[in-house]
Amino acid sequence: MFSRLLFFIIIIFLALKLLLPTSL
């Protein structure tokens, strides 16, 4: 339950990093 939520957050974070590599 919580593991899935954490996984989803990680995926979103990675996606943001890929989309905005200039941001940190």
C-alpha positions in Angstrom: 0.0 0.0 0.0 2.5 2.6 1.2 5.2 1.0 -1.0 3.2 1.6 -4.1 2.7 5.2 -3.2 6.5 5.7 -2.6 7.2 4.0 -5.9 4.8 6.4 -7.7 6.4 9.4 -6.1 9.9 8.2 -7.1 8.7 7.7 -10.7 7.3 11.3 -10.8 10.5 12.6 -9.3 12.6 10.9 -11.9 10.3 12.1 -14.7 10.6 15.7 -13.4 14.4 15.4 -13.3 14.4 14.1 -16.9 12.1 16.8 -18.1 13.9 19.5 -16.2 17.6 18.6 -16.0 18.4 22.2 -15.3 16.5 22.1 -12.0 19.0 20.9 -9.5 
